[in-house]
Amino acid sequence: MRELDEMVLNIVDSPEKFDNFINKYENFILKSASKISKKYISKNDDEWSIALAEFSKAIKEYDYKKGSFISFAELLIRRNIIDYYKKQNKYNSEIQVEWIEDAAIMEDNSHNLKLEIQSIAEVFKNYGFKFNNLIKSSPKAKKTKVACAKAVAYLLKNPILIEEMRNKKQLCVKIIKKNVGIPRKTLERHRKYIIAATEIMNGDYPYLSEYLGYIKEELEI
């Protein structure tokens, strides 16, 4: 019933079978990397190298008792590509939001991350939106991402505005527009994201804050 899983156990000690198996599943590796990256991945991309290495690792570390090999391989590939993007800080904000909850399931610090997600979700309720609502309001273009980072950085440097935001349950658009020079349309469109990022960066959410490294860079300018 689990022929593939049994096959994996039989190729670990055979370099020839090992290489043949990897060659046979190259398309799977590429598709997995592309699925995680939300873009087409070729063998010229870093994501391919990461996925290939993790697929090989999955073969060596696979435990038949813990479920299917394919699920295990996908888990390793997903985990390490996410880690790569976190270190490079090159993935777009939309993908960040989509992946945070996935990361909570996979990472060693998952319990802490889950607790942070639950805690910040309660904060977001006060503003009338949910954690997953951030996907639509997240900036996608680099220029917009920088603008949102500047807005959040400005709020963090002016705590009194954060208090006003919390009391009125809304973003002080006029003040940010006037002092930071960000178009009102941009602030309105990404209001939820700016509020969410501000609450995360201003609160005790060390794991969630890791996904907002580009805002930390703006604070250091």
C-alpha positions as protocol buffer text, in pm:
chain_id: "A"
residue {
  index: 1
  type: MET
  ca { x: 0 y: 0 z: 0 }
}
residue {
  index: 2
  type: ARG
  ca { x: 295 y: 230 z: 70 }
}
residue {
  index: 3
  type: GLU
  ca { x: 528 y: 119 z: -206 }
}
residue {
  index: 4
  type: LEU
  ca { x: 699 y: 456 z: -242 }
}
residue {
  index: 5
  type: ASP
  ca { x: 768 y: 482 z: 130 }
}
residue {
  index: 6
  type: GLU
  ca { x: 917 y: 133 z: 133 }
}
residue {
  index: 7
  type: MET
  ca { x: 1125 y: 217 z: -175 }
}
residue {
  index: 8
  type: VAL
  ca { x: 1282 y: 513 z: 7 }
}
residue {
  index: 9
  type: LEU
  ca { x: 1397 y: 285 z: 286 }
}
residue {
  index: 10
  type: ASN
  ca { x: 1570 y: 59 z: 34 }
}
residue {
  index: 11
  type: ILE
  ca { x: 1769 y: 324 z: -152 }
}
residue {
  index: 12
  type: VAL
  ca { x: 1946 y: 497 z: 137 }
}
residue {
  index: 13
  type: ASP
  ca { x: 2250 y: 270 z: 125 }
}
residue {
  index: 14
  type: SER
  ca { x: 2272 y: 254 z: -254 }
}
residue {
  index: 15
  type: PRO
  ca { x: 2429 y: 564 z: -416 }
}
residue {
  index: 16
  type: GLU
  ca { x: 2309 y: 454 z: -760 }
}
residue {
  index: 17
  type: LYS
  ca { x: 1947 y: 400 z: -650 }
}
residue {
  index: 18
  type: PHE
  ca { x: 1966 y: 721 z: -447 }
}
residue {
  index: 19
  type: ASP
  ca { x: 2067 y: 929 z: -751 }
}
residue {
  index: 20
  type: ASN
  ca { x: 1816 y: 757 z: -979 }
}
residue {
  index: 21
  type: PHE
  ca { x: 1537 y: 826 z: -732 }
}
residue {
  index: 22
  type: ILE
  ca { x: 1625 y: 1195 z: -714 }
}
residue {
  index: 23
  type: ASN
  ca { x: 1638 y: 1221 z: -1093 }
}
residue {
  index: 24
  type: LYS
  ca { x: 1296 y: 1057 z: -1114 }
}
residue {
  index: 25
  type: TYR
  ca { x: 1148 y: 1311 z: -873 }
}
residue {
  index: 26
  type: GLU
  ca { x: 1309 y: 1628 z: -1010 }
}
residue {
  index: 27
  type: ASN
  ca { x: 973 y: 1757 z: -1131 }
}
residue {
  index: 28
  type: PHE
  ca { x: 824 y: 1703 z: -786 }
}
residue {
  index: 29
  type: ILE
  ca { x: 1112 y: 1896 z: -629 }
}
residue {
  index: 30
  type: LEU
  ca { x: 1070 y: 2185 z: -872 }
}
residue {
  index: 31
  type: LYS
  ca { x: 692 y: 2193 z: -828 }
}
residue {
  index: 32
  type: SER
  ca { x: 730 y: 2193 z: -449 }
}
residue {
  index: 33
  type: ALA
  ca { x: 979 y: 2480 z: -460 }
}
residue {
  index: 34
  type: SER
  ca { x: 755 y: 2676 z: -698 }
}
residue {
  index: 35
  type: LYS
  ca { x: 448 y: 2615 z: -482 }
}
residue {
  index: 36
  type: ILE
  ca { x: 623 y: 2747 z: -172 }
}
residue {
  index: 37
  type: SER
  ca { x: 782 y: 3040 z: -355 }
}
residue {
  index: 38
  type: LYS
  ca { x: 459 y: 3140 z: -531 }
}
residue {
  index: 39
  type: LYS
  ca { x: 654 y: 3170 z: -856 }
}
residue {
  index: 40
  type: TYR
  ca { x: 813 y: 2952 z: -1124 }
}
residue {
  index: 41
  type: ILE
  ca { x: 1139 y: 2799 z: -1007 }
}
residue {
  index: 42
  type: SER
  ca { x: 1405 y: 2664 z: -1243 }
}
residue {
  index: 43
  type: LYS
  ca { x: 1732 y: 2483 z: -1175 }
}
residue {
  index: 44
  type: ASN
  ca { x: 1911 y: 2817 z: -1196 }
}
residue {
  index: 45
  type: ASP
  ca { x: 1740 y: 2948 z: -882 }
}
residue {
  index: 46
  type: ASP
  ca { x: 1860 y: 2923 z: -523 }
}
residue {
  index: 47
  type: GLU
  ca { x: 1525 y: 2770 z: -428 }
}
residue {
  index: 48
  type: TRP
  ca { x: 1601 y: 2470 z: -648 }
}
residue {
  index: 49
  type: SER
  ca { x: 1930 y: 2406 z: -467 }
}
residue {
  index: 50
  type: ILE
  ca { x: 1756 y: 2434 z: -130 }
}
residue {
  index: 51
  type: ALA
  ca { x: 1471 y: 2205 z: -233 }
}
residue {
  index: 52
  type: LEU
  ca { x: 1711 y: 1948 z: -381 }
}
residue {
  index: 53
  type: ALA
  ca { x: 1922 y: 1944 z: -65 }
}
residue {
  index: 54
  type: GLU
  ca { x: 1614 y: 1902 z: 153 }
}
residue {
  index: 55
  type: PHE
  ca { x: 1474 y: 1625 z: -66 }
}
residue {
  index: 56
  type: SER
  ca { x: 1804 y: 1439 z: -29 }
}
residue {
  index: 57
  type: LYS
  ca { x: 1795 y: 1500 z: 345 }
}
residue {
  index: 58
  type: ALA
  ca { x: 1440 y: 1370 z: 359 }
}
residue {
  index: 59
  type: ILE
  ca { x: 1551 y: 1041 z: 203 }
}
residue {
  index: 60
  type: LYS
  ca { x: 1825 y: 999 z: 463 }
}
residue {
  index: 61
  type: GLU
  ca { x: 1612 y: 1095 z: 763 }
}
residue {
  index: 62
  type: TYR
  ca { x: 1278 y: 942 z: 666 }
}
residue {
  index: 63
  type: ASP
  ca { x: 1098 y: 740 z: 935 }
}
residue {
  index: 64
  type: TYR
  ca { x: 838 y: 501 z: 796 }
}
residue {
  index: 65
  type: LYS
  ca { x: 640 y: 508 z: 1122 }
}
residue {
  index: 66
  type: LYS
  ca { x: 577 y: 882 z: 1100 }
}
residue {
  index: 67
  type: GLY
  ca { x: 377 y: 889 z: 776 }
}
residue {
  index: 68
  type: SER
  ca { x: 436 y: 928 z: 404 }
}
residue {
  index: 69
  type: PHE
  ca { x: 770 y: 1022 z: 256 }
}
residue {
  index: 70
  type: ILE
  ca { x: 619 y: 1280 z: 20 }
}
residue {
  index: 71
  type: SER
  ca { x: 461 y: 1473 z: 308 }
}
residue {
  index: 72
  type: PHE
  ca { x: 789 y: 1463 z: 499 }
}
residue {
  index: 73
  type: ALA
  ca { x: 988 y: 1583 z: 197 }
}
residue {
  index: 74
  type: GLU
  ca { x: 742 y: 1868 z: 134 }
}
residue {
  index: 75
  type: LEU
  ca { x: 769 y: 1972 z: 499 }
}
residue {
  index: 76
  type: LEU
  ca { x: 1149 y: 1997 z: 486 }
}
residue {
  index: 77
  type: ILE
  ca { x: 1143 y: 2184 z: 156 }
}
residue {
  index: 78
  type: ARG
  ca { x: 880 y: 2430 z: 278 }
}
residue {
  index: 79
  type: ARG
  ca { x: 1053 y: 2490 z: 611 }
}
residue {
  index: 80
  type: ASN
  ca { x: 1393 y: 2564 z: 461 }
}
residue {
  index: 81
  type: ILE
  ca { x: 1273 y: 2781 z: 173 }
}
residue {
  index: 82
  type: ILE
  ca { x: 1080 y: 2989 z: 428 }
}
residue {
  index: 83
  type: ASP
  ca { x: 1395 y: 3015 z: 640 }
}
residue {
  index: 84
  type: TYR
  ca { x: 1588 y: 3122 z: 331 }
}
residue {
  index: 85
  type: TYR
  ca { x: 1340 y: 3399 z: 254 }
}
residue {
  index: 86
  type: LYS
  ca { x: 1336 y: 3514 z: 614 }
}
residue {
  index: 87
  type: LYS
  ca { x: 1715 y: 3548 z: 613 }
}
residue {
  index: 88
  type: GLN
  ca { x: 1721 y: 3716 z: 274 }
}
residue {
  index: 89
  type: ASN
  ca { x: 1417 y: 3931 z: 356 }
}
residue {
  index: 90
  type: LYS
  ca { x: 1337 y: 3928 z: -16 }
}
residue {
  index: 91
  type: TYR
  ca { x: 986 y: 3781 z: -21 }
}
residue {
  index: 92
  type: ASN
  ca { x: 689 y: 4010 z: -64 }
}
residue {
  index: 93
  type: SER
  ca { x: 454 y: 4103 z: 217 }
}
residue {
  index: 94
  type: GLU
  ca { x: 161 y: 3909 z: 75 }
}
residue {
  index: 95
  type: ILE
  ca { x: 356 y: 3587 z: 101 }
}
residue {
  index: 96
  type: GLN
  ca { x: 472 y: 3672 z: 450 }
}
residue {
  index: 97
  type: VAL
  ca { x: 120 y: 3685 z: 582 }
}
residue {
  index: 98
  type: GLU
  ca { x: 21 y: 3362 z: 406 }
}
residue {
  index: 99
  type: TRP
  ca { x: 318 y: 3179 z: 552 }
}
residue {
  index: 100
  type: ILE
  ca { x: 322 y: 3293 z: 912 }
}
residue {
  index: 101
  type: GLU
  ca { x: 60 y: 3042 z: 1022 }
}
residue {
  index: 102
  type: ASP
  ca { x: 231 y: 2767 z: 820 }
}
residue {
  index: 103
  type: ALA
  ca { x: 556 y: 2852 z: 996 }
}
residue {
  index: 104
  type: ALA
  ca { x: 380 y: 2821 z: 1332 }
}
residue {
  index: 105
  type: ILE
  ca { x: 305 y: 2459 z: 1247 }
}
residue {
  index: 106
  type: MET
  ca { x: 655 y: 2374 z: 1128 }
}
residue {
  index: 107
  type: GLU
  ca { x: 910 y: 2566 z: 1332 }
}
residue {
  index: 108
  type: ASP
  ca { x: 1070 y: 2452 z: 1656 }
}
residue {
  index: 109
  type: ASN
  ca { x: 937 y: 2765 z: 1825 }
}
residue {
  index: 110
  type: SER
  ca { x: 589 y: 2689 z: 1689 }
}
residue {
  index: 111
  type: HIS
  ca { x: 421 y: 2697 z: 2029 }
}
residue {
  index: 112
  type: ASN
  ca { x: 545 y: 3049 z: 2097 }
}
residue {
  index: 113
  type: LEU
  ca { x: 453 y: 3165 z: 1747 }
}
residue {
  index: 114
  type: LYS
  ca { x: 104 y: 3019 z: 1780 }
}
residue {
  index: 115
  type: LEU
  ca { x: 56 y: 3199 z: 2111 }
}
residue {
  index: 116
  type: GLU
  ca { x: 166 y: 3526 z: 1952 }
}
residue {
  index: 117
  type: ILE
  ca { x: -77 y: 3477 z: 1663 }
}
residue {
  index: 118
  type: GLN
  ca { x: -362 y: 3409 z: 1906 }
}
residue {
  index: 119
  type: SER
  ca { x: -269 y: 3712 z: 2115 }
}
residue {
  index: 120
  type: ILE
  ca { x: -236 y: 3959 z: 1826 }
}
residue {
  index: 121
  type: ALA
  ca { x: -559 y: 3826 z: 1672 }
}
residue {
  index: 122
  type: GLU
  ca { x: -742 y: 3955 z: 1979 }
}
residue {
  index: 123
  type: VAL
  ca { x: -580 y: 4296 z: 1929 }
}
residue {
  index: 124
  type: PHE
  ca { x: -688 y: 4303 z: 1565 }
}
residue {
  index: 125
  type: LYS
  ca { x: -1047 y: 4235 z: 1670 }
}
residue {
  index: 126
  type: ASN
  ca { x: -1052 y: 4576 z: 1837 }
}
residue {
  index: 127
  type: TYR
  ca { x: -989 y: 4729 z: 1495 }
}
residue {
  index: 128
  type: GLY
  ca { x: -1251 y: 4518 z: 1323 }
}
residue {
  index: 129
  type: PHE
  ca { x: -1036 y: 4281 z: 1117 }
}
residue {
  index: 130
  type: LYS
  ca { x: -886 y: 3932 z: 1139 }
}
residue {
  index: 131
  type: PHE
  ca { x: -532 y: 3802 z: 1101 }
}
residue {
  index: 132
  type: ASN
  ca { x: -599 y: 3653 z: 757 }
}
residue {
  index: 133
  type: ASN
  ca { x: -751 y: 3982 z: 636 }
}
residue {
  index: 134
  type: LEU
  ca { x: -394 y: 4110 z: 609 }
}
residue {
  index: 135
  type: ILE
  ca { x: -333 y: 3913 z: 291 }
}
residue {
  index: 136
  type: LYS
  ca { x: -547 y: 4151 z: 84 }
}
residue {
  index: 137
  type: SER
  ca { x: -415 y: 4466 z: 248 }
}
residue {
  index: 138
  type: SER
  ca { x: -45 y: 4371 z: 237 }
}
residue {
  index: 139
  type: PRO
  ca { x: 177 y: 4580 z: 6 }
}
residue {
  index: 140
  type: LYS
  ca { x: 303 y: 4393 z: -299 }
}
residue {
  index: 141
  type: ALA
  ca { x: 509 y: 4642 z: -498 }
}
residue {
  index: 142
  type: LYS
  ca { x: 849 y: 4735 z: -355 }
}
residue {
  index: 143
  type: LYS
  ca { x: 765 y: 5107 z: -361 }
}
residue {
  index: 144
  type: THR
  ca { x: 443 y: 5050 z: -165 }
}
residue {
  index: 145
  type: LYS
  ca { x: 620 y: 4819 z: 77 }
}
residue {
  index: 146
  type: VAL
  ca { x: 874 y: 5093 z: 152 }
}
residue {
  index: 147
  type: ALA
  ca { x: 594 y: 5347 z: 197 }
}
residue {
  index: 148
  type: CYS
  ca { x: 416 y: 5123 z: 449 }
}
residue {
  index: 149
  type: ALA
  ca { x: 743 y: 5066 z: 633 }
}
residue {
  index: 150
  type: LYS
  ca { x: 795 y: 5442 z: 659 }
}
residue {
  index: 151
  type: ALA
  ca { x: 441 y: 5486 z: 796 }
}
residue {
  index: 152
  type: VAL
  ca { x: 494 y: 5218 z: 1060 }
}
residue {
  index: 153
  type: ALA
  ca { x: 837 y: 5356 z: 1152 }
}
residue {
  index: 154
  type: TYR
  ca { x: 685 y: 5703 z: 1195 }
}
residue {
  index: 155
  type: LEU
  ca { x: 418 y: 5570 z: 1430 }
}
residue {
  index: 156
  type: LEU
  ca { x: 671 y: 5375 z: 1633 }
}
residue {
  index: 157
  type: LYS
  ca { x: 877 y: 5690 z: 1679 }
}
residue {
  index: 158
  type: ASN
  ca { x: 567 y: 5877 z: 1796 }
}
residue {
  index: 159
  type: PRO
  ca { x: 401 y: 5668 z: 2071 }
}
residue {
  index: 160
  type: ILE
  ca { x: 131 y: 5929 z: 2129 }
}
residue {
  index: 161
  type: LEU
  ca { x: -2 y: 5855 z: 1779 }
}
residue {
  index: 162
  type: ILE
  ca { x: -17 y: 5485 z: 1861 }
}
residue {
  index: 163
  type: GLU
  ca { x: -228 y: 5566 z: 2168 }
}
residue {
  index: 164
  type: GLU
  ca { x: -455 y: 5778 z: 1953 }
}
residue {
  index: 165
  type: MET
  ca { x: -480 y: 5495 z: 1701 }
}
residue {
  index: 166
  type: ARG
  ca { x: -580 y: 5253 z: 1976 }
}
residue {
  index: 167
  type: ASN
  ca { x: -833 y: 5488 z: 2132 }
}
residue {
  index: 168
  type: LYS
  ca { x: -1004 y: 5580 z: 1805 }
}
residue {
  index: 169
  type: LYS
  ca { x: -952 y: 5236 z: 1648 }
}
residue {
  index: 170
  type: GLN
  ca { x: -833 y: 5397 z: 1327 }
}
residue {
  index: 171
  type: LEU
  ca { x: -516 y: 5507 z: 1150 }
}
residue {
  index: 172
  type: CYS
  ca { x: -420 y: 5875 z: 1174 }
}
residue {
  index: 173
  type: VAL
  ca { x: -402 y: 5907 z: 795 }
}
residue {
  index: 174
  type: LYS
  ca { x: -391 y: 6288 z: 776 }
}
residue {
  index: 175
  type: ILE
  ca { x: -97 y: 6319 z: 1017 }
}
residue {
  index: 176
  type: ILE
  ca { x: 106 y: 6047 z: 847 }
}
residue {
  index: 177
  type: LYS
  ca { x: 34 y: 6193 z: 503 }
}
residue {
  index: 178
  type: LYS
  ca { x: 142 y: 6539 z: 617 }
}
residue {
  index: 179
  type: ASN
  ca { x: 460 y: 6438 z: 801 }
}
residue {
  index: 180
  type: VAL
  ca { x: 582 y: 6141 z: 598 }
}
residue {
  index: 181
  type: GLY
  ca { x: 454 y: 6239 z: 256 }
}
residue {
  index: 182
  type: ILE
  ca { x: 278 y: 5912 z: 178 }
}
residue {
  index: 183
  type: PRO
  ca { x: -25 y: 5943 z: -53 }
}
residue {
  index: 184
  type: ARG
  ca { x: -360 y: 5915 z: 126 }
}
residue {
  index: 185
  type: LYS
  ca { x: -470 y: 5648 z: -121 }
}
residue {
  index: 186
  type: THR
  ca { x: -177 y: 5426 z: -22 }
}
residue {
  index: 187
  type: LEU
  ca { x: -245 y: 5470 z: 349 }
}
residue {
  index: 188
  type: GLU
  ca { x: -614 y: 5394 z: 309 }
}
residue {
  index: 189
  type: ARG
  ca { x: -556 y: 5088 z: 92 }
}
residue {
  index: 190
  type: HIS
  ca { x: -304 y: 4938 z: 334 }
}
residue {
  index: 191
  type: ARG
  ca { x: -459 y: 5067 z: 657 }
}
residue {
  index: 192
  type: LYS
  ca { x: -505 y: 4722 z: 814 }
}
residue {
  index: 193
  type: TYR
  ca { x: -152 y: 4618 z: 732 }
}
residue {
  index: 194
  type: ILE
  ca { x: 2 y: 4936 z: 878 }
}
residue {
  index: 195
  type: ILE
  ca { x: -202 y: 4903 z: 1196 }
}
residue {
  index: 196
  type: ALA
  ca { x: -115 y: 4533 z: 1229 }
}
residue {
  index: 197
  type: ALA
  ca { x: 257 y: 4589 z: 1170 }
}
residue {
  index: 198
  type: THR
  ca { x: 261 y: 4876 z: 1420 }
}
residue {
  index: 199
  type: GLU
  ca { x: 92 y: 4667 z: 1690 }
}
residue {
  index: 200
  type: ILE
  ca { x: 330 y: 4378 z: 1630 }
}
residue {
  index: 201
  type: MET
  ca { x: 644 y: 4592 z: 1631 }
}
residue {
  index: 202
  type: ASN
  ca { x: 528 y: 4793 z: 1932 }
}
residue {
  index: 203
  type: GLY
  ca { x: 425 y: 4488 z: 2134 }
}
residue {
  index: 204
  type: ASP
  ca { x: 589 y: 4180 z: 2277 }
}
residue {
  index: 205
  type: TYR
  ca { x: 584 y: 3966 z: 1965 }
}
residue {
  index: 206
  type: PRO
  ca { x: 947 y: 3866 z: 1893 }
}
residue {
  index: 207
  type: TYR
  ca { x: 862 y: 3579 z: 1657 }
}
residue {
  index: 208
  type: LEU
  ca { x: 608 y: 3772 z: 1451 }
}
residue {
  index: 209
  type: SER
  ca { x: 846 y: 4068 z: 1438 }
}
residue {
  index: 210
  type: GLU
  ca { x: 1096 y: 3852 z: 1251 }
}
residue {
  index: 211
  type: TYR
  ca { x: 866 y: 3872 z: 949 }
}
residue {
  index: 212
  type: LEU
  ca { x: 887 y: 4252 z: 952 }
}
residue {
  index: 213
  type: GLY
  ca { x: 1263 y: 4293 z: 930 }
}
residue {
  index: 214
  type: TYR
  ca { x: 1237 y: 4551 z: 654 }
}
residue {
  index: 215
  type: ILE
  ca { x: 1054 y: 4784 z: 896 }
}
residue {
  index: 216
  type: LYS
  ca { x: 1338 y: 4750 z: 1147 }
}
residue {
  index: 217
  type: GLU
  ca { x: 1572 y: 4869 z: 874 }
}
residue {
  index: 218
  type: GLU
  ca { x: 1354 y: 5178 z: 826 }
}
residue {
  index: 219
  type: LEU
  ca { x: 1371 y: 5250 z: 1200 }
}
residue {
  index: 220
  type: GLU
  ca { x: 1750 y: 5251 z: 1185 }
}
residue {
  index: 221
  type: ILE
  ca { x: 1765 y: 5514 z: 911 }
}
